[in-house]
Amino acid sequence: MYACAKFVSTPALGRVGSRILYRPLSAVVSGSDARKIEATSILAPQSIMPSQQQMALRGFQTSAVSRDIDTAAKFIGAGAATVGVAGSGAGIGTVFGSLIIGYARNPSLKQQLFSYAILGFALSEAMGLFCLMVAFLILFAM
């Protein structure tokens, strides 16, 4: 921990800028040997061992990777929450399909069947809107 704090507080870090620190870990580790030597000689003081230097670079990358994973999880969760909107559409189709069948069987109950259909439509639509609301909450509130 002390070595990492010593690495972060070096004045050489300010001169180099943040360009090297924001590069992916794979580019830093698997890059050419010239880049490795240049990055290690500029960034770190000579008292830190190379394994500690890679640990310090990995410490900087964890926050960006963690944010990427969190963002991906948000998108997956919001997509899963919007599946209910399709169910709402199927429910509305079923309600009005049943209204047509019921009216064809008994036209004298037209007004009562229509009021039941509107109630079924409202309940089905409300469930779809709740699913959409949960998707937006996952995306923008967390």
C-alpha positions in Angstrom: 0.0 0.0 0.0 2.9 2.4 0.8 4.5 1.7 -2.5 1.3 2.5 -4.3 0.9 5.8 -2.4 4.5 6.6 -3.1 3.9 5.9 -6.8 0.9 8.2 -7.0 2.6 11.1 -5.2 5.6 11.3 -7.5 6.1 14.5 -9.5 7.0 12.5 -12.6 3.4 11.4 -12.8 2.2 15.0 -13.3 4.7 15.6 -16.1 3.7 12.6 -18.1 0.0 13.4 -18.0 -2.8 11.0 -17.9 -2.5 9.5 -21.4 -0.5 6.5 -20.3 -2.6 5.8 -17.2 -5.8 5.6 -19.2 -4.5 3.1 -21.7 -6.0 -0.4 -21.3 -4.0 -2.8 -19.1 -3.6 -5.2 -22.0 -1.9 -2.5 -24.1 0.5 -1.7 -21.3 1.4 -5.3 -20.5 1.4 -6.8 -24.0 2.8 -3.8 -25.8 6.3 -3.6 -27.3 9.4 -3.8 -25.1 10.4 -0.2 -26.0 7.0 1.1 -24.8 7.3 -0.9 -21.6 10.7 0.4 -20.8 9.7 4.0 -21.6 6.5 3.8 -19.5 8.3 2.3 -16.5 11.2 4.7 -16.7 9.0 7.8 -17.0 6.2 6.8 -14.6 7.8 5.1 -11.7 10.7 6.0 -9.4 13.6 3.5 -9.5 12.8 2.3 -5.9 9.6 0.5 -7.0 10.0 -3.0 -8.4 8.3 -3.8 -11.8 5.7 -6.1 -10.3 4.6 -3.3 -8.0 4.4 -0.9 -11.0 2.0 -3.3 -12.8 -0.1 -3.5 -9.6 -0.3 0.3 -9.5 -1.3 0.5 -13.2 -3.9 -2.2 -12.6 -5.3 -0.2 -9.7 -6.0 2.7 -12.0 -7.8 0.4 -14.5 -10.1 -1.3 -12.0 -12.3 1.8 -11.7 -12.8 2.1 -15.4 -13.5 -1.6 -15.8 -15.9 -1.5 -12.9 -17.8 1.4 -14.4 -18.0 -0.5 -17.7 -19.4 -3.6 -16.0 -21.9 -1.4 -14.1 -23.1 0.2 -17.3 -23.5 -3.1 -19.0 -25.5 -4.4 -16.1 -27.7 -1.4 -16.2 -28.4 -1.9 -19.9 -29.1 -5.7 -19.4 -31.4 -5.0 -16.5 -33.3 -2.3 -18.4 -33.7 -4.6 -21.4 -35.0 -7.4 -19.2 -37.5 -4.9 -17.6 -38.9 -3.9 -20.9 -39.9 -7.4 -21.8 -43.1 -6.7 -19.8 -44.1 -4.1 -22.3 -44.4 -6.8 -25.0 -46.6 -8.7 -22.6 -48.7 -5.7 -22.2 -49.2 -5.5 -25.9 -50.2 -9.1 -26.0 -52.6 -8.6 -23.2 -54.3 -5.7 -24.9 -54.7 -7.8 -28.1 -56.2 -10.6 -26.1 -58.7 -8.2 -24.4 -60.0 -6.7 -27.6 -60.0 -10.1 -29.4 -62.2 -11.4 -26.6 -64.4 -8.4 -26.9 -65.0 -9.1 -30.6 -65.7 -12.8 -30.0 -68.1 -11.9 -27.1 -69.9 -9.3 -29.2 -70.3 -11.8 -32.0 -71.8 -14.3 -29.7 -74.2 -12.0 -27.9 -74.7 -8.5 -29.5 -77.2 -7.4 -26.8 -74.3 -7.3 -24.2 -72.4 -4.7 -26.2 -72.2 -2.0 -23.5 -71.3 -4.3 -20.6 -68.6 -6.2 -22.7 -67.1 -2.9 -23.8 -66.8 -1.6 -20.2 -65.1 -4.8 -19.2 -62.8 -4.5 -22.2 -61.8 -1.0 -21.3 -61.1 -2.1 -17.7 -58.9 -5.0 -19.0 -57.2 -2.6 -21.4 -56.4 -0.2 -18.6 -55.0 -2.9 -16.3 -52.9 -4.4 -19.0 -51.6 -1.0 -20.1 -50.8 -0.1 -16.5 -48.6 -3.2 -16.1 -46.7 -2.2 -19.3 -46.1 1.3 -18.0 -44.9 -0.1 -14.7 -42.4 -2.2 -16.6 -41.2 0.8 -18.6 -40.9 2.9 -15.4 -38.8 0.2 -13.8 -36.5 0.2 -16.9 -36.0 3.9 -16.7 -35.4 3.7 -13.0 -32.7 1.1 -13.6 -31.1 3.3 -16.3 -31.2 6.7 -14.7 -31.7 6.4 -11.0 -29.0 3.9 -10.0 
